[in-house]
Amino acid sequence: MIKNKRGSNKAKALLEEIGFEEITEISMDIFVAALGATLIEESLPNSDGKIIRGNTKTLIKVNSDIKFEERKRFTIAHEIGHYLLHNKL
């Protein structure tokens, strides 16, 4: 099976651009800010996270009810993936 590595390649390039080698070295607030987006934690019924794009601003929202930090980081990284891969949407 051939895997599409476009997302991981873009994420690695962004990490290098902001001076980090591993995602575990950086807070997700800093990573999202480096994209030019804003991270918001709030209660999201029926969703762990979502991305909202406006004309001048992008919001990445993560459900504040998620209990485990690792799950929050995964959710934020997942939404960043949408941001990087679908930047023309």
Protein Blocks (a to p, Z undefined) as FASTA:
>chain_A
ZZdfklmmmmmmmmmmnopabfklpcfklmmmmnopacdddddehiabdcdddfkbccdd
ddfkbmblklmmmmmmmmmmmmmmmmmZZ
